[in-house]
Amino acid sequence: MFAKQVAVVFKPVFMCLAGLWVACGSSVVLAHGGVSAEDDVCIIKIDRYKAHFTGYLPKERATQEFCEDIPVATESIFVIDYISDELREMELDFRIVRDVNNIGVTATLVDLGGEQAIEDATIFYVEPKLYQKGIMNIRYDFAQEGGYIGIVNAHHLETGLKYTSVFPFSVGQFSYGKYIQYYLALFVACGVFIYAGGKGRFYHK
């Protein structure tokens, strides 16, 4: 009987610990604005349109791919491979700005303060261009670590409409805050689950 009660108490504990172990052992995927991971593939959303987004560090990490943050300040290559064929008929531009206001991963276009503020913070810009093969390659050599924000605009040539994606990222930094929040929420959920399970088993009449 005692062994059965112990099993009842510790079963949810083991389940939660296993969940924490799996979470810690896997890469935590948190969206950075317009860039997120779907089915282990990094996706950039330019309003209603989608493309694969991949980053490379040819000098430092060979062919290893990065989805959002860049581990070291070095020459970087961004590859945007269109999923939505409509993008082939639009002109796309690409911009990198310094996160001068330290907005972080929650940055949106509105947070950047308008066209002049964006222009002042810009460190790299590629003019609008058609990429009819559906692949946009960007190469930039980061000289400084810190927070940055990428901006991609898709210009529809017939309607004149503009579609925008804003994706904050860091270079040479590791932000623990976003992971602490994730694991804290998971820990609290485990506590509630264990408490509710124990209460239901031992305190009901």
C-alpha positions as CSV (number, residue, x, y, z in Angstrom):
1,M,0.0,0.0,0.0
2,F,2.8,2.4,1.0
3,A,4.7,1.6,-2.2
4,K,1.5,2.4,-4.2
5,Q,1.1,5.8,-2.5
6,V,4.8,6.6,-3.2
7,A,4.3,5.8,-6.8
8,V,1.2,7.9,-7.0
9,V,3.1,10.9,-5.5
10,F,6.3,10.6,-7.5
11,K,4.8,9.7,-10.9
12,P,3.9,13.3,-11.7
13,V,7.2,14.4,-10.4
14,F,9.0,12.1,-12.7
15,M,6.8,13.2,-15.6
16,C,7.6,16.8,-15.0
17,L,11.3,16.2,-14.6
18,A,11.3,14.3,-17.9
19,G,9.5,17.2,-19.5
20,L,12.1,19.6,-18.2
21,W,15.0,17.3,-19.3
22,V,13.5,17.2,-22.8
23,A,13.0,21.0,-22.9
24,C,16.6,21.6,-21.7
25,G,18.0,19.1,-24.1
26,S,16.3,20.6,-27.1
27,S,16.7,24.0,-28.6
28,V,14.0,26.4,-27.4
29,V,12.3,28.2,-30.3
30,L,11.1,31.7,-29.5
31,A,10.0,33.9,-32.3
32,H,12.0,37.0,-33.1
33,G,9.4,39.2,-34.8
34,G,9.0,38.1,-38.4
35,V,11.3,35.1,-38.0
36,S,10.2,31.9,-36.3
37,A,10.8,28.2,-36.6
38,E,8.1,25.9,-38.0
39,D,8.8,22.1,-38.2
40,D,12.5,22.7,-37.6
41,V,12.7,25.1,-40.5
42,C,13.3,28.8,-40.0
43,I,10.6,30.9,-41.6
44,I,10.4,34.6,-42.3
45,K,6.9,36.1,-42.7
46,I,6.7,39.2,-44.8
47,D,3.1,40.1,-43.9
48,R,1.1,37.4,-45.6
49,Y,4.0,35.9,-47.5
50,K,6.6,33.4,-46.4
51,A,10.2,32.4,-47.2
52,H,12.8,30.2,-45.7
53,F,15.4,32.2,-43.7
54,T,18.9,30.8,-43.1
55,G,22.1,32.4,-41.7
56,Y,25.6,31.2,-42.3
57,L,29.0,32.2,-40.9
58,P,31.4,31.0,-43.6
59,K,34.6,31.9,-41.8
60,E,33.7,30.7,-38.3
61,R,31.1,27.9,-38.5
62,A,31.5,26.6,-42.1
63,T,28.1,25.2,-43.2
64,Q,26.3,25.3,-39.8
65,E,23.0,27.1,-40.1
66,F,21.5,29.8,-37.8
67,C,17.9,30.8,-37.6
68,E,18.0,34.1,-35.7
69,D,20.8,35.1,-33.3
70,I,24.4,35.1,-34.6
71,P,26.9,33.7,-32.0
72,V,29.9,35.8,-33.1
73,A,30.6,39.1,-34.8
74,T,32.0,38.1,-38.2
75,E,31.1,37.9,-41.9
76,S,27.5,36.6,-42.2
77,I,25.4,35.4,-45.0
78,F,21.6,35.6,-44.9
79,V,19.7,33.5,-47.5
80,I,16.0,34.2,-48.1
81,D,14.4,31.4,-50.2
82,Y,10.9,32.3,-51.3
83,I,8.1,29.9,-50.3
84,S,5.3,32.2,-51.6
85,D,5.7,32.5,-55.4
86,E,4.1,35.9,-55.4
87,L,7.4,37.3,-53.9
88,R,9.1,36.6,-57.3
89,E,7.0,39.4,-58.8
90,M,7.9,41.9,-56.1
91,E,11.0,44.0,-55.5
92,L,12.6,43.2,-52.1
93,D,14.9,45.4,-50.1
94,F,16.9,44.4,-47.1
95,R,18.1,46.6,-44.2
96,I,20.0,46.1,-41.0
97,V,19.7,48.7,-38.2
98,R,21.3,49.0,-34.8
99,D,18.9,48.5,-31.9
100,V,19.9,51.9,-30.5
101,N,17.0,51.9,-28.1
102,N,17.6,48.4,-26.8
103,I,14.1,47.3,-27.6
104,G,15.1,43.6,-28.0
105,V,13.1,40.7,-29.4
106,T,9.8,42.5,-29.0
107,A,10.7,45.2,-31.5
108,T,8.1,46.1,-34.1
109,L,8.1,48.6,-37.0
110,V,6.3,51.2,-34.9
111,D,8.9,50.9,-32.1
112,L,11.7,52.0,-34.5
113,G,10.4,55.6,-34.6
114,G,9.6,56.3,-38.2
115,E,11.5,56.5,-41.5
116,Q,14.1,59.1,-40.4
117,A,15.0,57.2,-37.2
118,I,15.3,54.0,-39.2
119,E,17.6,55.7,-41.7
120,D,19.8,57.1,-38.9
121,A,20.2,53.7,-37.3
122,T,20.8,51.9,-40.6
123,I,24.2,50.2,-41.0
124,F,23.5,48.2,-44.2
125,Y,21.0,48.5,-47.0
126,V,20.2,46.7,-50.2
127,E,18.1,48.6,-52.7
128,P,14.8,47.1,-53.9
129,K,15.3,44.5,-56.6
130,L,13.5,41.7,-58.3
131,Y,14.7,38.2,-57.4
132,Q,12.8,36.1,-60.0
133,K,14.7,32.9,-59.1
134,G,13.2,33.2,-55.7
135,I,16.5,33.4,-53.7
136,M,17.9,36.5,-52.0
137,N,21.5,36.3,-50.8
138,I,22.8,39.0,-48.4
139,R,26.4,39.2,-47.1
140,Y,27.4,41.5,-44.3
141,D,30.5,41.6,-42.0
142,F,29.5,42.4,-38.4
143,A,32.2,44.4,-36.7
144,Q,30.5,44.8,-33.4
145,E,28.5,42.6,-31.0
146,G,25.1,43.8,-29.8
147,G,21.5,44.0,-30.8
148,Y,20.3,44.5,-34.3
149,I,17.1,44.6,-36.2
150,G,16.5,43.3,-39.7
151,I,13.9,44.8,-42.0
152,V,12.7,43.3,-45.3
153,N,10.2,45.1,-47.5
154,A,8.4,43.6,-50.4
155,H,7.1,46.1,-52.9
156,H,4.2,45.0,-55.1
157,L,4.9,46.7,-58.5
158,E,1.3,46.7,-59.7
159,T,-0.6,47.8,-56.6
160,G,2.2,49.9,-55.0
161,L,1.6,48.1,-51.7
162,K,4.5,47.4,-49.4
163,Y,4.7,44.3,-47.1
164,T,7.2,44.4,-44.2
165,S,9.0,42.0,-41.9
166,V,10.8,43.1,-38.8
167,F,13.1,40.6,-37.0
168,P,15.3,41.6,-34.1
169,F,18.4,39.5,-33.5
170,S,21.6,39.7,-31.5
171,V,25.3,39.2,-32.5
172,G,27.8,37.7,-30.2
173,Q,25.4,37.7,-27.2
174,F,23.3,35.1,-25.5
175,S,20.1,36.4,-23.9
176,Y,19.2,34.3,-20.8
177,G,16.1,36.3,-20.0
178,K,13.9,34.8,-22.7
179,Y,14.9,31.2,-21.7
180,I,14.4,31.9,-17.9
181,Q,10.8,33.0,-18.6
182,Y,10.2,29.8,-20.6
183,Y,11.6,27.4,-18.0
184,L,10.0,29.3,-15.1
185,A,6.6,28.9,-16.7
186,L,7.2,25.3,-17.2
187,F,8.3,24.8,-13.6
188,V,5.2,26.5,-12.3
189,A,3.0,24.4,-14.5
190,C,4.7,21.3,-13.1
191,G,4.1,22.5,-9.6
192,V,0.4,23.0,-10.3
193,F,0.2,19.6,-11.9
194,I,1.8,17.9,-9.0
195,Y,-0.2,19.7,-6.4
196,A,-3.5,19.1,-8.2
197,G,-2.6,15.4,-8.7
198,G,-1.6,14.9,-5.1
199,K,-4.6,16.7,-3.7
200,G,-7.0,14.7,-5.9
201,R,-5.4,11.4,-4.8
202,F,-4.9,12.0,-1.1
203,Y,-7.4,14.6,0.1
204,H,-10.7,13.5,-1.5
205,K,-13.1,11.6,0.7
